[in-house]
Amino acid sequence: MLKQSGRAQRILLPLLNCGCIVLLWQVAVIHRWISPLSLASPFEAAKVAFGSFNILLPHILATTYATALTFVLSSAGGMLLGALLMHWRRFRLAIYPSLVMFQLLPKIANAGKPDTPNSVKAKSTAKGSCATQDSQTQKEK
């Protein structure tokens, strides 16, 4: 009995949370806390989506097909690569350093990104003001 109750909670609590978020979103749009021009209400978005389902269906199917095909091919390739790395020592010695490098690339790329859009604006403004000050200083000399 307790196992079913735990299973129900794992399913129902996230659904309840999602429903509360959508309801809060709808209330925020109705009361104009959020402009409907910047963010449509979830019910309006659903109405448009269901109304244009015939137009969206080919795109949904193409995206689903591409996603499933990519998942199957990458899974098969990953299993093949894992088997080769496990059974063939020379292959592992040759390929493993590259795999580690490719695994770290997204982390390295994200390390150079600023945390917030405001920090980009502040940095560019600061750089612009420094450049302006430098050009004014050179004009004065």
N, C-alpha and C positions, 0 to 999 in steps of 0.2 A: 504494500500500500504506500509506504514512504517513497519507494523508488518511483512510482508513477507520479506522486506529488512533486518530487524533485524534477522529473522530466517535464511535467506540465509547467512548472515555474520557469524552467530554462527556455521554454517555447513561448509561454504567455507573457512573461515580463518584458522581453524585448519587443514583442508585438504591441503591448500596452504602451511602452515607452515611445515607440514609433508613432502610434496613434495619437498620443498626447502632443508630440511635437507637431504633427500635421494639424491637429486641432488648434494649437496655439498659433501656428502660422496663419491659419484661416481667420482666426479672431483678430490677429494683428493687422491683416489686410482689410478686414471689414471695418475695424475702428480707425483705419488710416494711420496706424503706427508705422506701417510699412506702405510705401506708395505702390499701388497696383501697377504703375507704369514701370517701376524698377524691378518688382518681383510679383508676378501674378499669383493669385490664390491657388492653392493646390486643387480645389474643385474646378476652377476655370481651366487649369492646365490639363486635368484629367478629361474634361469635357472636349477640349480641342484635340487631345490625343486620341480619344475614342472616335471623335467625329472624322478625323483624317486617317483612320486606321488603314484604309485601302492604299493610301499614299505611303504610309510608313512601313507597311508589311514587307515590301521587297528589301528595304534597307535593314529592317530587323533581321530578316532571314540571311542577308549577305553578311551582316556583322556576326550573327550567331555561327554561321558556317566558318567564317574566317577565324573566329575565336576557338571553336572546337578543333578545327584543323591544326591551328598553331599549337594548341594544348597537346594534341595527340603526337604531332611531329616532335615537339620539344621534349615530351616525356620519353618517347622512343629514343631520341638522340641522347638524352641524359642517361638513360639506362645503358645504352650501348657504350657511351663514353665511360660511365662508371665501371662497367665490366672490363673494358679495355685497360683502364687504369689499375684495376685490381689484379688482372691476370698477366699483364705484360709490363715488366719492370722498366724496360728501356722506354716504352711509350710514356709511362708515368714520369720518369726522369726528364723526358723531353717536354711534356705538355703541362705538367702540374704547375710549374712557376707561372706560365701564361694564364692558367685558370685562376690562380690566386690574384694575379694582377687585374684580370677582368672583373673579378669579384669586388675588388677595392675601388675600381673606377667610379662607380656612382657615389661612393662615400667621399672620394677626393673631389669630385665635381661639385657636390653639395657643400663641401667645406668652404668653398670660396664665395658662396652666395650669402648675401646679407640676411639677417633674421626677419626684418620687416620692410615693407615698401617705404615707410617713413625714413628709415635709416639711409636708403638709397637717395631719397630726395635731400636729406640733410647733408650727405657726403657730396652730392653733386653741387648743391648750393655752396657748400664750404669750398669746394674746389673752384667753382666759378668766381666766388668772391676773392679767393687768393689770386687767381689769374688776373682778375680785374685790378687788384691792388698792385700786382707785379707790373702790369702794363702801365698803370698810372705812375708808379715809382720810376719806371724807365723814361717816361715822358718828361718827368720833372727834372731828371738828370740831363 
